[in-house]
């Protein structure tokens, strides 16, 4: 199996295979979404930590190493790495969107200078990397990312990060609606469970993006 067959939803079960993808370096950017320290902190109980064990292991052993690899590959090929992170401008978080103020898992109070809001050390941005601060799920909604991509002549956006079913998916859908060509690297993303991760990839694949592996992505890059 390859990216043309994988992660097909009911809607695309009998659809023709997509055409080969070729991504020109100067028109392509790599967007890393919300790989922040807060999400790797231990939970409040042993039971909860056990329930999140899949996510922690996937992040440590697959997602972060693969994103680190892709960041280096992008730099070597002069593809822009852009980082999006959830961070409010006010300490009390009054500037957050409603979705981040509601109680529950998505309640997020991450002031921009707090340690928990920073990108994890393994993929720490350089001084010249672009960092987008957001208080929304989508990295496009409510930020100047759209303008930045346009100014740089970007047509193709490679998406990696967390969570597959939340901020990654929201960003992918927004980018697709703006007519960007979107690629999601499945082994550079994670959700809380494998089932949620796979289901969301099936939902967004072939309509909002194409879902590929890191190895397949590298073979799509051309001068």
C-alpha positions in Angstrom: 0.0 0.0 0.0 1.1 3.6 -0.6 -0.3 7.1 -0.1 -2.6 6.8 -3.1 -4.5 3.9 -1.4 -4.1 4.5 2.3 -6.5 6.4 4.5 -9.5 6.2 2.1 -12.8 7.1 3.6 -16.2 5.7 2.5 -16.5 8.7 0.2 -13.4 7.8 -1.8 -13.5 4.0 -1.6 -14.0 3.7 -5.4 -12.4 7.0 -6.5 -9.6 7.0 -9.0 -6.1 7.2 -7.7 -4.8 10.8 -7.3 -2.1 12.0 -9.7 1.6 11.9 -8.7 2.5 14.9 -6.5 5.5 17.1 -7.2 6.4 19.9 -4.8 8.7 22.6 -6.0 11.0 23.8 -3.2 10.4 27.6 -3.7 6.6 27.2 -3.5 6.6 24.9 -0.5 6.6 25.5 3.2 6.6 23.1 6.2 4.1 24.1 8.9 4.7 22.6 12.4 1.6 22.8 14.5 1.5 23.1 18.3 4.3 20.7 19.3 4.6 22.4 22.7 5.9 21.5 26.1 2.5 21.6 27.8 1.3 18.5 25.9 4.2 16.3 27.1 3.8 17.1 30.8 2.6 14.3 33.0 -1.1 14.1 33.8 -2.8 14.4 37.2 -3.0 10.7 38.0 -1.4 7.4 37.2 -4.6 6.2 35.6 -4.7 9.2 33.3 -1.0 8.8 32.4 -1.7 5.2 31.5 -4.5 6.3 29.2 -2.2 8.8 27.5 0.6 6.3 27.2 0.1 5.7 23.5 0.3 9.5 22.8 3.4 10.0 24.9 5.2 7.1 23.3 4.2 8.1 19.8 5.4 11.6 20.3 8.7 10.5 21.9 9.6 7.7 19.5 8.0 8.7 16.2 6.5 12.2 15.8 9.2 14.4 17.4 12.1 12.5 15.8 10.4 12.5 12.4 9.6 16.3 12.6 13.2 16.9 13.6 14.3 15.0 10.5 11.9 16.9 8.3 12.9 20.2 9.6 16.6 19.4 8.8 15.5 18.1 5.4 13.6 21.3 4.8 16.5 23.5 5.8 18.8 21.6 3.5 16.4 22.1 0.6 15.7 25.7 1.4 12.1 25.0 2.3 10.7 27.4 4.9 9.9 25.9 8.3 7.0 27.8 10.0 6.0 27.1 13.6 2.5 27.6 15.0 2.0 27.6 18.7 -1.0 28.2 21.0 -0.1 31.3 23.0 -2.2 34.2 24.4 -0.9 37.8 24.5 -2.4 38.6 27.9 -1.4 36.8 31.1 -5.0 36.3 32.1 -5.9 35.0 28.6 -8.7 37.4 27.9 -7.6 37.5 24.3 -8.2 33.8 23.7 -11.0 32.5 21.4 -14.1 31.1 23.0 -13.0 27.5 22.3 -9.9 27.9 24.5 -11.9 29.4 27.3 -14.4 26.6 27.6 -13.9 24.0 30.5 -12.4 20.6 29.6 -9.5 19.4 27.6 -9.5 22.4 25.2 -9.3 24.9 28.0 -5.9 26.5 27.3 -4.2 29.3 29.2 -0.8 29.6 27.8 0.7 33.1 28.0 3.2 33.7 25.2 6.2 33.8 27.6 5.3 30.8 29.7 7.6 27.8 29.6 4.7 25.4 28.9 3.7 27.3 25.7 7.2 26.9 24.1 8.0 24.6 21.3 9.7 21.4 22.5 13.5 21.6 22.7 14.1 18.8 20.1 12.7 21.0 17.3 13.4 24.4 18.8 13.0 27.1 16.1 16.1 29.1 15.0 16.1 32.9 15.3 15.2 33.3 11.6 12.3 30.8 11.6 8.7 32.3 11.5 6.6 31.6 14.6 2.9 32.2 14.5 1.0 32.7 17.8 -2.6 31.7 17.8 -5.5 31.4 20.2 -7.6 29.4 17.7 -7.4 25.8 16.5 -6.6 26.8 12.9 -3.2 28.4 12.4 -4.8 30.3 9.5 -7.8 31.8 11.3 -7.0 34.9 13.3 -3.3 35.1 12.3 -1.3 36.7 9.5 -0.2 33.3 8.2 -2.3 33.7 5.0 -0.5 36.9 4.2 2.9 35.5 5.0 2.4 32.5 2.7 1.2 34.7 0.0 4.1 37.1 0.3 6.6 34.2 0.1 4.8 32.7 -3.0 3.9 29.5 -1.2 1.4 27.3 -2.9 2.1 24.0 -1.1 1.9 23.5 2.7 3.3 20.4 4.4 1.5 20.0 7.8 2.9 18.2 10.8 2.2 18.3 14.5 -0.7 17.8 17.0 -3.4 17.0 17.5 -4.4 15.3 14.2 -8.1 15.7 14.9 -8.0 19.2 16.3 -5.5 21.9 15.4 -3.9 19.9 12.5 -7.3 19.1 11.0 -8.6 22.7 11.5 -5.6 24.2 9.9 -5.7 21.7 6.9 -9.3 22.6 6.2 -8.7 26.3 6.4 -5.7 26.0 4.0 -7.7 23.9 1.6 -10.5 26.5 1.6 -7.9 29.1 0.7 -6.8 26.9 -2.3 -3.4 25.9 -0.9 -2.2 22.4 -1.8 -1.9 20.6 1.5 0.1 17.6 2.4 -0.2 15.9 5.8 2.7 13.7 6.9 1.0 11.0 8.9 4.0 9.8 10.8 4.8 13.4 11.9 1.3 13.8 13.5 -0.4 12.3 16.6 -3.8 12.3 18.3 -4.7 11.0 21.8 -5.4 7.6 20.5 -4.5 5.6 17.4 -8.1 5.2 16.5 -8.8 9.0 16.6 -5.6 9.6 14.6 -6.5 7.2 11.8 -10.1 8.2 11.6 -9.3 11.9 11.2 -6.7 11.1 8.5 -9.4 9.2 6.6 -11.8 12.1 7.0 -9.5 14.8 5.6 -7.6 12.7 3.1 -8.3 13.3 -0.7 -10.7 16.2 -0.1 -8.7 18.7 2.1 -5.3 17.2 1.7 -3.2 14.2 0.7 -1.9 12.0 3.5 1.6 10.7 3.0 4.5 9.2 5.0 7.7 11.1 5.6 9.6 8.8 3.2 7.0 9.4 0.5 7.0 13.1 1.0 10.8 13.4 0.5 10.4 11.7 -2.9 7.9 14.4 -3.9 10.2 17.3 -3.5 11.7 18.7 -6.8 13.8 21.8 -7.7 
